[in-house]
Amino acid sequence: MNRNVTFKSSSNFGRSVALFILLWIWNYLFGSTMLAWLPSAFGWNAVLVKFMTMACQFAWGYPLCKKVIFR
């Protein structure tokens, strides 16, 4: 639905799904790594780290969806 409604895409469905899954895996690994590493290594608040990772994921996620995944 995101593909059709938000981005009005008519691109190859299989390609879009594969790229979206890769983005999801990257975001999961990035978020998990940052939440495990930053609070323990630097003593940062885990909630702050979570918000920072979410901001990063949005910063690259939306442009990638718009220009690459659902083009």
mmCIF file of the N, C-alpha and C atoms, coordinates in Angstrom:
data_MODEL
# 
_entry.id   MODEL 
# 
loop_
_atom_site.group_PDB 
_atom_site.id 
_atom_site.type_symbol 
_atom_site.label_atom_id 
_atom_site.label_alt_id 
_atom_site.label_comp_id 
_atom_site.label_asym_id 
_atom_site.label_entity_id 
_atom_site.label_seq_id 
_atom_site.pdbx_PDB_ins_code 
_atom_site.Cartn_x 
_atom_site.Cartn_y 
_atom_site.Cartn_z 
_atom_site.occupancy 
_atom_site.B_iso_or_equiv 
_atom_site.pdbx_formal_charge 
_atom_site.auth_seq_id 
_atom_site.auth_comp_id 
_atom_site.auth_asym_id 
_atom_site.auth_atom_id 
_atom_site.pdbx_PDB_model_num 
ATOM 1   N N  . MET A 1 1  ? 0.821  -1.180 0.000   1.00 0.00 ? 1  MET A N  1 
ATOM 2   C CA . MET A 1 1  ? 0.000  0.000  0.000   1.00 0.00 ? 1  MET A CA 1 
ATOM 3   C C  . MET A 1 1  ? 0.880  1.266  0.000   1.00 0.00 ? 1  MET A C  1 
ATOM 4   N N  . ASN A 1 2  ? 1.977  1.222  0.764   1.00 0.00 ? 2  ASN A N  1 
ATOM 5   C CA . ASN A 1 2  ? 2.913  2.343  0.801   1.00 0.00 ? 2  ASN A CA 1 
ATOM 6   C C  . ASN A 1 2  ? 3.420  2.638  -0.610  1.00 0.00 ? 2  ASN A C  1 
ATOM 7   N N  . ARG A 1 3  ? 3.710  1.586  -1.340  1.00 0.00 ? 3  ARG A N  1 
ATOM 8   C CA . ARG A 1 3  ? 4.228  1.704  -2.697  1.00 0.00 ? 3  ARG A CA 1 
ATOM 9   C C  . ARG A 1 3  ? 3.218  2.391  -3.607  1.00 0.00 ? 3  ARG A C  1 
ATOM 10  N N  . ASN A 1 4  ? 1.963  1.997  -3.523  1.00 0.00 ? 4  ASN A N  1 
ATOM 11  C CA . ASN A 1 4  ? 0.944  2.504  -4.442  1.00 0.00 ? 4  ASN A CA 1 
ATOM 12  C C  . ASN A 1 4  ? 0.361  3.845  -4.020  1.00 0.00 ? 4  ASN A C  1 
ATOM 13  N N  . VAL A 1 5  ? 0.115  4.030  -2.734  1.00 0.00 ? 5  VAL A N  1 
ATOM 14  C CA . VAL A 1 5  ? -0.578 5.230  -2.270  1.00 0.00 ? 5  VAL A CA 1 
ATOM 15  C C  . VAL A 1 5  ? 0.394  6.373  -2.007  1.00 0.00 ? 5  VAL A C  1 
ATOM 16  N N  . THR A 1 6  ? 1.393  6.129  -1.172  1.00 0.00 ? 6  THR A N  1 
ATOM 17  C CA . THR A 1 6  ? 2.306  7.203  -0.779  1.00 0.00 ? 6  THR A CA 1 
ATOM 18  C C  . THR A 1 6  ? 3.209  7.640  -1.925  1.00 0.00 ? 6  THR A C  1 
ATOM 19  N N  . PHE A 1 7  ? 3.824  6.666  -2.605  1.00 0.00 ? 7  PHE A N  1 
ATOM 20  C CA . PHE A 1 7  ? 4.813  6.997  -3.625  1.00 0.00 ? 7  PHE A CA 1 
ATOM 21  C C  . PHE A 1 7  ? 4.284  6.879  -5.050  1.00 0.00 ? 7  PHE A C  1 
ATOM 22  N N  . LYS A 1 8  ? 3.031  6.464  -5.201  1.00 0.00 ? 8  LYS A N  1 
ATOM 23  C CA . LYS A 1 8  ? 2.389  6.340  -6.513  1.00 0.00 ? 8  LYS A CA 1 
ATOM 24  C C  . LYS A 1 8  ? 3.304  5.644  -7.526  1.00 0.00 ? 8  LYS A C  1 
ATOM 25  N N  . SER A 1 9  ? 3.818  4.501  -7.110  1.00 0.00 ? 9  SER A N  1 
ATOM 26  C CA . SER A 1 9  ? 4.785  3.770  -7.909  1.00 0.00 ? 9  SER A CA 1 
ATOM 27  C C  . SER A 1 9  ? 4.105  2.709  -8.764  1.00 0.00 ? 9  SER A C  1 
ATOM 28  N N  . SER A 1 10 ? 4.651  2.519  -9.927  1.00 0.00 ? 10 SER A N  1 
ATOM 29  C CA . SER A 1 10 ? 4.193  1.433  -10.789 1.00 0.00 ? 10 SER A CA 1 
ATOM 30  C C  . SER A 1 10 ? 5.386  0.569  -11.194 1.00 0.00 ? 10 SER A C  1 
ATOM 31  N N  . SER A 1 11 ? 6.451  0.631  -10.407 1.00 0.00 ? 11 SER A N  1 
ATOM 32  C CA . SER A 1 11 ? 7.663  -0.101 -10.737 1.00 0.00 ? 11 SER A CA 1 
ATOM 33  C C  . SER A 1 11 ? 7.488  -1.587 -10.473 1.00 0.00 ? 11 SER A C  1 
ATOM 34  N N  . ASN A 1 12 ? 8.512  -2.330 -10.782 1.00 0.00 ? 12 ASN A N  1 
ATOM 35  C CA . ASN A 1 12 ? 8.530  -3.769 -10.604 1.00 0.00 ? 12 ASN A CA 1 
ATOM 36  C C  . ASN A 1 12 ? 8.290  -4.121 -9.137  1.00 0.00 ? 12 ASN A C  1 
ATOM 37  N N  . PHE A 1 13 ? 7.237  -4.878 -8.867  1.00 0.00 ? 13 PHE A N  1 
ATOM 38  C CA . PHE A 1 13 ? 6.853  -5.216 -7.497  1.00 0.00 ? 13 PHE A CA 1 
ATOM 39  C C  . PHE A 1 13 ? 7.937  -6.028 -6.790  1.00 0.00 ? 13 PHE A C  1 
ATOM 40  N N  . GLY A 1 14 ? 8.489  -7.033 -7.452  1.00 0.00 ? 14 GLY A N  1 
ATOM 41  C CA . GLY A 1 14 ? 9.517  -7.881 -6.842  1.00 0.00 ? 14 GLY A CA 1 
ATOM 42  C C  . GLY A 1 14 ? 10.766 -7.101 -6.474  1.00 0.00 ? 14 GLY A C  1 
ATOM 43  N N  . ARG A 1 15 ? 11.177 -6.209 -7.360  1.00 0.00 ? 15 ARG A N  1 
ATOM 44  C CA . ARG A 1 15 ? 12.348 -5.365 -7.096  1.00 0.00 ? 15 ARG A CA 1 
ATOM 45  C C  . ARG A 1 15 ? 12.096 -4.464 -5.890  1.00 0.00 ? 15 ARG A C  1 
ATOM 46  N N  . SER A 1 16 ? 10.912 -3.872 -5.849  1.00 0.00 ? 16 SER A N  1 
ATOM 47  C CA . SER A 1 16 ? 10.561 -2.990 -4.737  1.00 0.00 ? 16 SER A CA 1 
ATOM 48  C C  . SER A 1 16 ? 10.554 -3.743 -3.410  1.00 0.00 ? 16 SER A C  1 
ATOM 49  N N  . VAL A 1 17 ? 9.987  -4.929 -3.402  1.00 0.00 ? 17 VAL A N  1 
ATOM 50  C CA . VAL A 1 17 ? 9.931  -5.735 -2.176  1.00 0.00 ? 17 VAL A CA 1 
ATOM 51  C C  . VAL A 1 17 ? 11.340 -6.108 -1.736  1.00 0.00 ? 17 VAL A C  1 
ATOM 52  N N  . ALA A 1 18 ? 12.175 -6.559 -2.662  1.00 0.00 ? 18 ALA A N  1 
ATOM 53  C CA . ALA A 1 18 ? 13.541 -6.963 -2.321  1.00 0.00 ? 18 ALA A CA 1 
ATOM 54  C C  . ALA A 1 18 ? 14.328 -5.789 -1.745  1.00 0.00 ? 18 ALA A C  1 
ATOM 55  N N  . LEU A 1 19 ? 14.243 -4.626 -2.372  1.00 0.00 ? 19 LEU A N  1 
ATOM 56  C CA . LEU A 1 19 ? 14.971 -3.457 -1.881  1.00 0.00 ? 19 LEU A CA 1 
ATOM 57  C C  . LEU A 1 19 ? 14.425 -2.980 -0.537  1.00 0.00 ? 19 LEU A C  1 
ATOM 58  N N  . PHE A 1 20 ? 13.109 -3.057 -0.354  1.00 0.00 ? 20 PHE A N  1 
ATOM 59  C CA . PHE A 1 20 ? 12.526 -2.649 0.917   1.00 0.00 ? 20 PHE A CA 1 
ATOM 60  C C  . PHE A 1 20 ? 12.971 -3.589 2.041   1.00 0.00 ? 20 PHE A C  1 
ATOM 61  N N  . ILE A 1 21 ? 13.043 -4.884 1.758   1.00 0.00 ? 21 ILE A N  1 
ATOM 62  C CA . ILE A 1 21 ? 13.524 -5.845 2.760   1.00 0.00 ? 21 ILE A CA 1 
ATOM 63  C C  . ILE A 1 21 ? 14.981 -5.565 3.107   1.00 0.00 ? 21 ILE A C  1 
ATOM 64  N N  . LEU A 1 22 ? 15.797 -5.254 2.110   1.00 0.00 ? 22 LEU A N  1 
ATOM 65  C CA . LEU A 1 22 ? 17.199 -4.898 2.386   1.00 0.00 ? 22 LEU A CA 1 
ATOM 66  C C  . LEU A 1 22 ? 17.296 -3.649 3.258   1.00 0.00 ? 22 LEU A C  1 
ATOM 67  N N  . LEU A 1 23 ? 16.462 -2.667 2.977   1.00 0.00 ? 23 LEU A N  1 
ATOM 68  C CA . LEU A 1 23 ? 16.447 -1.458 3.806   1.00 0.00 ? 23 LEU A CA 1 
ATOM 69  C C  . LEU A 1 23 ? 16.024 -1.808 5.233   1.00 0.00 ? 23 LEU A C  1 
ATOM 70  N N  . TRP A 1 24 ? 15.005 -2.649 5.379   1.00 0.00 ? 24 TRP A N  1 
ATOM 71  C CA . TRP A 1 24 ? 14.540 -3.056 6.700   1.00 0.00 ? 24 TRP A CA 1 
ATOM 72  C C  . TRP A 1 24 ? 15.648 -3.782 7.469   1.00 0.00 ? 24 TRP A C  1 
ATOM 73  N N  . ILE A 1 25 ? 16.364 -4.687 6.804   1.00 0.00 ? 25 ILE A N  1 
ATOM 74  C CA . ILE A 1 25 ? 17.472 -5.413 7.454   1.00 0.00 ? 25 ILE A CA 1 
ATOM 75  C C  . ILE A 1 25 ? 18.553 -4.432 7.892   1.00 0.00 ? 25 ILE A C  1 
ATOM 76  N N  . TRP A 1 26 ? 18.929 -3.501 7.008   1.00 0.00 ? 26 TRP A N  1 
ATOM 77  C CA . TRP A 1 26 ? 19.945 -2.506 7.361   1.00 0.00 ? 26 TRP A CA 1 
ATOM 78  C C  . TRP A 1 26 ? 19.505 -1.684 8.568   1.00 0.00 ? 26 TRP A C  1 
ATOM 79  N N  . ASN A 1 27 ? 18.251 -1.209 8.554   1.00 0.00 ? 27 ASN A N  1 
ATOM 80  C CA . ASN A 1 27 ? 17.750 -0.405 9.669   1.00 0.00 ? 27 ASN A CA 1 
ATOM 81  C C  . ASN A 1 27 ? 17.740 -1.205 10.965  1.00 0.00 ? 27 ASN A C  1 
ATOM 82  N N  . TYR A 1 28 ? 17.355 -2.467 10.905  1.00 0.00 ? 28 TYR A N  1 
ATOM 83  C CA . TYR A 1 28 ? 17.343 -3.322 12.085  1.00 0.00 ? 28 TYR A CA 1 
ATOM 84  C C  . TYR A 1 28 ? 18.756 -3.501 12.652  1.00 0.00 ? 28 TYR A C  1 
ATOM 85  N N  . LEU A 1 29 ? 19.703 -3.812 11.777  1.00 0.00 ? 29 LEU A N  1 
ATOM 86  C CA . LEU A 1 29 ? 21.089 -4.005 12.231  1.00 0.00 ? 29 LEU A CA 1 
ATOM 87  C C  . LEU A 1 29 ? 21.690 -2.706 12.765  1.00 0.00 ? 29 LEU A C  1 
ATOM 88  N N  . PHE A 1 30 ? 21.440 -1.604 12.073  1.00 0.00 ? 30 PHE A N  1 
ATOM 89  C CA . PHE A 1 30 ? 21.944 -0.307 12.525  1.00 0.00 ? 30 PHE A CA 1 
ATOM 90  C C  . PHE A 1 30 ? 21.370 0.050  13.892  1.00 0.00 ? 30 PHE A C  1 
ATOM 91  N N  . GLY A 1 31 ? 20.056 -0.048 14.039  1.00 0.00 ? 31 GLY A N  1 
ATOM 92  C CA . GLY A 1 31 ? 19.405 0.293  15.297  1.00 0.00 ? 31 GLY A CA 1 
ATOM 93  C C  . GLY A 1 31 ? 19.856 -0.602 16.448  1.00 0.00 ? 31 GLY A C  1 
ATOM 94  N N  . SER A 1 32 ? 19.933 -1.890 16.188  1.00 0.00 ? 32 SER A N  1 
ATOM 95  C CA . SER A 1 32 ? 20.368 -2.829 17.235  1.00 0.00 ? 32 SER A CA 1 
ATOM 96  C C  . SER A 1 32 ? 21.804 -2.572 17.656  1.00 0.00 ? 32 SER A C  1 
ATOM 97  N N  . THR A 1 33 ? 22.659 -2.315 16.681  1.00 0.00 ? 33 THR A N  1 
ATOM 98  C CA . THR A 1 33 ? 24.073 -2.047 16.981  1.00 0.00 ? 33 THR A CA 1 
ATOM 99  C C  . THR A 1 33 ? 24.231 -0.769 17.787  1.00 0.00 ? 33 THR A C  1 
ATOM 100 N N  . MET A 1 34 ? 23.563 0.285  17.359  1.00 0.00 ? 34 MET A N  1 
ATOM 101 C CA . MET A 1 34 ? 23.677 1.562  18.072  1.00 0.00 ? 34 MET A CA 1 
ATOM 102 C C  . MET A 1 34 ? 23.099 1.463  19.485  1.00 0.00 ? 34 MET A C  1 
ATOM 103 N N  . LEU A 1 35 ? 21.984 0.756  19.646  1.00 0.00 ? 35 LEU A N  1 
ATOM 104 C CA . LEU A 1 35 ? 21.384 0.617  20.980  1.00 0.00 ? 35 LEU A CA 1 
ATOM 105 C C  . LEU A 1 35 ? 22.215 -0.269 21.901  1.00 0.00 ? 35 LEU A C  1 
ATOM 106 N N  . ALA A 1 36 ? 22.969 -1.184 21.339  1.00 0.00 ? 36 ALA A N  1 
ATOM 107 C CA . ALA A 1 36 ? 23.831 -2.040 22.157  1.00 0.00 ? 36 ALA A CA 1 
ATOM 108 C C  . ALA A 1 36 ? 25.156 -1.354 22.469  1.00 0.00 ? 36 ALA A C  1 
ATOM 109 N N  . TRP A 1 37 ? 25.652 -0.555 21.522  1.00 0.00 ? 37 TRP A N  1 
ATOM 110 C CA . TRP A 1 37 ? 26.995 -0.022 21.661  1.00 0.00 ? 37 TRP A CA 1 
ATOM 111 C C  . TRP A 1 37 ? 27.061 1.343  22.345  1.00 0.00 ? 37 TRP A C  1 
ATOM 112 N N  . LEU A 1 38 ? 26.280 2.307  21.898  1.00 0.00 ? 38 LEU A N  1 
ATOM 113 C CA . LEU A 1 38 ? 26.406 3.672  22.426  1.00 0.00 ? 38 LEU A CA 1 
ATOM 114 C C  . LEU A 1 38 ? 26.089 3.802  23.917  1.00 0.00 ? 38 LEU A C  1 
ATOM 115 N N  . PRO A 1 39 ? 25.010 3.212  24.419  1.00 0.00 ? 39 PRO A N  1 
ATOM 116 C CA . PRO A 1 39 ? 24.760 3.352  25.862  1.00 0.00 ? 39 PRO A CA 1 
ATOM 117 C C  . PRO A 1 39 ? 25.845 2.693  26.727  1.00 0.00 ? 39 PRO A C  1 
ATOM 118 N N  . SER A 1 40 ? 26.367 1.555  26.287  1.00 0.00 ? 40 SER A N  1 
ATOM 119 C CA . SER A 1 40 ? 27.376 0.879  27.105  1.00 0.00 ? 40 SER A CA 1 
ATOM 120 C C  . SER A 1 40 ? 28.762 1.501  26.948  1.00 0.00 ? 40 SER A C  1 
ATOM 121 N N  . ALA A 1 41 ? 29.120 1.932  25.752  1.00 0.00 ? 41 ALA A N  1 
ATOM 122 C CA . ALA A 1 41 ? 30.460 2.477  25.514  1.00 0.00 ? 41 ALA A CA 1 
ATOM 123 C C  . ALA A 1 41 ? 30.607 3.908  26.020  1.00 0.00 ? 41 ALA A C  1 
ATOM 124 N N  . PHE A 1 42 ? 29.573 4.713  25.870  1.00 0.00 ? 42 PHE A N  1 
ATOM 125 C CA . PHE A 1 42 ? 29.669 6.122  26.214  1.00 0.00 ? 42 PHE A CA 1 
ATOM 126 C C  . PHE A 1 42 ? 28.732 6.546  27.332  1.00 0.00 ? 42 PHE A C  1 
ATOM 127 N N  . GLY A 1 43 ? 27.910 5.622  27.800  1.00 0.00 ? 43 GLY A N  1 
ATOM 128 C CA . GLY A 1 43 ? 26.978 5.938  28.868  1.00 0.00 ? 43 GLY A CA 1 
ATOM 129 C C  . GLY A 1 43 ? 25.810 6.808  28.444  1.00 0.00 ? 43 GLY A C  1 
ATOM 130 N N  . TRP A 1 44 ? 25.500 6.802  27.155  1.00 0.00 ? 44 TRP A N  1 
ATOM 131 C CA . TRP A 1 44 ? 24.390 7.604  26.650  1.00 0.00 ? 44 TRP A CA 1 
ATOM 132 C C  . TRP A 1 44 ? 23.068 6.989  27.071  1.00 0.00 ? 44 TRP A C  1 
ATOM 133 N N  . ASN A 1 45 ? 22.071 7.816  27.215  1.00 0.00 ? 45 ASN A N  1 
ATOM 134 C CA . ASN A 1 45 ? 20.735 7.365  27.549  1.00 0.00 ? 45 ASN A CA 1 
ATOM 135 C C  . ASN A 1 45 ? 20.168 6.556  26.375  1.00 0.00 ? 45 ASN A C  1 
ATOM 136 N N  . ALA A 1 46 ? 19.628 5.360  26.648  1.00 0.00 ? 46 ALA A N  1 
ATOM 137 C CA . ALA A 1 46 ? 19.119 4.483  25.599  1.00 0.00 ? 46 ALA A CA 1 
ATOM 138 C C  . ALA A 1 46 ? 17.954 5.112  24.839  1.00 0.00 ? 46 ALA A C  1 
ATOM 139 N N  . VAL A 1 47 ? 17.130 5.884  25.521  1.00 0.00 ? 47 VAL A N  1 
ATOM 140 C CA . VAL A 1 47 ? 15.999 6.533  24.845  1.00 0.00 ? 47 VAL A CA 1 
ATOM 141 C C  . VAL A 1 47 ? 16.512 7.583  23.844  1.00 0.00 ? 47 VAL A C  1 
ATOM 142 N N  . LEU A 1 48 ? 17.518 8.342  24.229  1.00 0.00 ? 48 LEU A N  1 
ATOM 143 C CA . LEU A 1 48 ? 18.125 9.319  23.334  1.00 0.00 ? 48 LEU A CA 1 
ATOM 144 C C  . LEU A 1 48 ? 18.725 8.622  22.111  1.00 0.00 ? 48 LEU A C  1 
ATOM 145 N N  . VAL A 1 49 ? 19.415 7.522  22.340  1.00 0.00 ? 49 VAL A N  1 
ATOM 146 C CA . VAL A 1 49 ? 20.017 6.764  21.238  1.00 0.00 ? 49 VAL A CA 1 
ATOM 147 C C  . VAL A 1 49 ? 18.928 6.251  20.301  1.00 0.00 ? 49 VAL A C  1 
ATOM 148 N N  . LYS A 1 50 ? 17.832 5.763  20.853  1.00 0.00 ? 50 LYS A N  1 
ATOM 149 C CA . LYS A 1 50 ? 16.724 5.275  20.033  1.00 0.00 ? 50 LYS A CA 1 
ATOM 150 C C  . LYS A 1 50 ? 16.167 6.386  19.156  1.00 0.00 ? 50 LYS A C  1 
ATOM 151 N N  . PHE A 1 51 ? 15.960 7.570  19.727  1.00 0.00 ? 51 PHE A N  1 
ATOM 152 C CA . PHE A 1 51 ? 15.464 8.698  18.930  1.00 0.00 ? 51 PHE A CA 1 
ATOM 153 C C  . PHE A 1 51 ? 16.465 9.099  17.851  1.00 0.00 ? 51 PHE A C  1 
ATOM 154 N N  . MET A 1 52 ? 17.745 9.052  18.171  1.00 0.00 ? 52 MET A N  1 
ATOM 155 C CA . MET A 1 52 ? 18.778 9.376  17.179  1.00 0.00 ? 52 MET A CA 1 
ATOM 156 C C  . MET A 1 52 ? 18.777 8.364  16.034  1.00 0.00 ? 52 MET A C  1 
ATOM 157 N N  . THR A 1 53 ? 18.665 7.080  16.364  1.00 0.00 ? 53 THR A N  1 
ATOM 158 C CA . THR A 1 53 ? 18.641 6.062  15.311  1.00 0.00 ? 53 THR A CA 1 
ATOM 159 C C  . THR A 1 53 ? 17.387 6.197  14.456  1.00 0.00 ? 53 THR A C  1 
ATOM 160 N N  . MET A 1 54 ? 16.263 6.522  15.085  1.00 0.00 ? 54 MET A N  1 
ATOM 161 C CA . MET A 1 54 ? 15.031 6.718  14.321  1.00 0.00 ? 54 MET A CA 1 
ATOM 162 C C  . MET A 1 54 ? 15.166 7.909  13.367  1.00 0.00 ? 54 MET A C  1 
ATOM 163 N N  . ALA A 1 55 ? 15.815 8.972  13.814  1.00 0.00 ? 55 ALA A N  1 
ATOM 164 C CA . ALA A 1 55 ? 16.028 10.140 12.960  1.00 0.00 ? 55 ALA A CA 1 
ATOM 165 C C  . ALA A 1 55 ? 16.923 9.785  11.769  1.00 0.00 ? 55 ALA A C  1 
ATOM 166 N N  . CYS A 1 56 ? 17.970 9.026  12.029  1.00 0.00 ? 56 CYS A N  1 
ATOM 167 C CA . CYS A 1 56 ? 18.854 8.590  10.942  1.00 0.00 ? 56 CYS A CA 1 
ATOM 168 C C  . CYS A 1 56 ? 18.102 7.704  9.955   1.00 0.00 ? 56 CYS A C  1 
ATOM 169 N N  . GLN A 1 57 ? 17.318 6.765  10.469  1.00 0.00 ? 57 GLN A N  1 
ATOM 170 C CA . GLN A 1 57 ? 16.572 5.863  9.600   1.00 0.00 ? 57 GLN A CA 1 
ATOM 171 C C  . GLN A 1 57 ? 15.572 6.618  8.743   1.00 0.00 ? 57 GLN A C  1 
ATOM 172 N N  . PHE A 1 58 ? 14.949 7.645  9.300   1.00 0.00 ? 58 PHE A N  1 
ATOM 173 C CA . PHE A 1 58 ? 14.042 8.470  8.500   1.00 0.00 ? 58 PHE A CA 1 
ATOM 174 C C  . PHE A 1 58 ? 14.826 9.281  7.471   1.00 0.00 ? 58 PHE A C  1 
ATOM 175 N N  . ALA A 1 59 ? 15.981 9.822  7.883   1.00 0.00 ? 59 ALA A N  1 
ATOM 176 C CA . ALA A 1 59 ? 16.776 10.684 7.006   1.00 0.00 ? 59 ALA A CA 1 
ATOM 177 C C  . ALA A 1 59 ? 17.230 9.950  5.751   1.00 0.00 ? 59 ALA A C  1 
ATOM 178 N N  . TRP A 1 60 ? 17.555 8.669  5.850   1.00 0.00 ? 60 TRP A N  1 
ATOM 179 C CA . TRP A 1 60 ? 17.929 7.952  4.637   1.00 0.00 ? 60 TRP A CA 1 
ATOM 180 C C  . TRP A 1 60 ? 16.781 7.088  4.103   1.00 0.00 ? 60 TRP A C  1 
ATOM 181 N N  . GLY A 1 61 ? 15.834 6.729  4.937   1.00 0.00 ? 61 GLY A N  1 
ATOM 182 C CA . GLY A 1 61 ? 14.751 5.847  4.516   1.00 0.00 ? 61 GLY A CA 1 
ATOM 183 C C  . GLY A 1 61 ? 13.779 6.492  3.553   1.00 0.00 ? 61 GLY A C  1 
ATOM 184 N N  . TYR A 1 62 ? 13.322 7.687  3.865   1.00 0.00 ? 62 TYR A N  1 
ATOM 185 C CA . TYR A 1 62 ? 12.353 8.345  2.985   1.00 0.00 ? 62 TYR A CA 1 
ATOM 186 C C  . TYR A 1 62 ? 12.951 8.642  1.608   1.00 0.00 ? 62 TYR A C  1 
ATOM 187 N N  . PRO A 1 63 ? 14.138 9.259  1.540   1.00 0.00 ? 63 PRO A N  1 
ATOM 188 C CA . PRO A 1 63 ? 14.702 9.506  0.208   1.00 0.00 ? 63 PRO A CA 1 
ATOM 189 C C  . PRO A 1 63 ? 14.963 8.216  -0.579  1.00 0.00 ? 63 PRO A C  1 
ATOM 190 N N  . LEU A 1 64 ? 15.419 7.170  0.118   1.00 0.00 ? 64 LEU A N  1 
ATOM 191 C CA . LEU A 1 64 ? 15.645 5.908  -0.596  1.00 0.00 ? 64 LEU A CA 1 
ATOM 192 C C  . LEU A 1 64 ? 14.335 5.327  -1.114  1.00 0.00 ? 64 LEU A C  1 
ATOM 193 N N  . CYS A 1 65 ? 13.292 5.385  -0.318  1.00 0.00 ? 65 CYS A N  1 
ATOM 194 C CA . CYS A 1 65 ? 11.998 4.883  -0.786  1.00 0.00 ? 65 CYS A CA 1 
ATOM 195 C C  . CYS A 1 65 ? 11.505 5.695  -1.975  1.00 0.00 ? 65 CYS A C  1 
ATOM 196 N N  . LYS A 1 66 ? 11.628 6.997  -1.887  1.00 0.00 ? 66 LYS A N  1 
ATOM 197 C CA . LYS A 1 66 ? 11.100 7.875  -2.932  1.00 0.00 ? 66 LYS A CA 1 
ATOM 198 C C  . LYS A 1 66 ? 11.907 7.792  -4.227  1.00 0.00 ? 66 LYS A C  1 
ATOM 199 N N  . LYS A 1 67 ? 13.230 7.780  -4.133  1.00 0.00 ? 67 LYS A N  1 
ATOM 200 C CA . LYS A 1 67 ? 14.073 7.894  -5.325  1.00 0.00 ? 67 LYS A CA 1 
ATOM 201 C C  . LYS A 1 67 ? 14.609 6.558  -5.854  1.00 0.00 ? 67 LYS A C  1 
ATOM 202 N N  . VAL A 1 68 ? 14.674 5.525  -4.991  1.00 0.00 ? 68 VAL A N  1 
ATOM 203 C CA . VAL A 1 68 ? 15.297 4.271  -5.409  1.00 0.00 ? 68 VAL A CA 1 
ATOM 204 C C  . VAL A 1 68 ? 14.322 3.098  -5.354  1.00 0.00 ? 68 VAL A C  1 
ATOM 205 N N  . ILE A 1 69 ? 13.751 2.850  -4.193  1.00 0.00 ? 69 ILE A N  1 
ATOM 206 C CA . ILE A 1 69 ? 12.967 1.633  -3.986  1.00 0.00 ? 69 ILE A CA 1 
ATOM 207 C C  . ILE A 1 69 ? 11.655 1.673  -4.751  1.00 0.00 ? 69 ILE A C  1 
ATOM 208 N N  . PHE A 1 70 ? 10.895 2.743  -4.634  1.00 0.00 ? 70 PHE A N  1 
ATOM 209 C CA . PHE A 1 70 ? 9.579  2.832  -5.264  1.00 0.00 ? 70 PHE A CA 1 
ATOM 210 C C  . PHE A 1 70 ? 9.556  3.786  -6.443  1.00 0.00 ? 70 PHE A C  1 
ATOM 211 N N  . ARG A 1 71 ? 10.616 3.880  -7.188  1.00 0.00 ? 71 ARG A N  1 
ATOM 212 C CA . ARG A 1 71 ? 10.647 4.810  -8.316  1.00 0.00 ? 71 ARG A CA 1 
ATOM 213 C C  . ARG A 1 71 ? 9.877  4.272  -9.489  1.00 0.00 ? 71 ARG A C  1 
# 
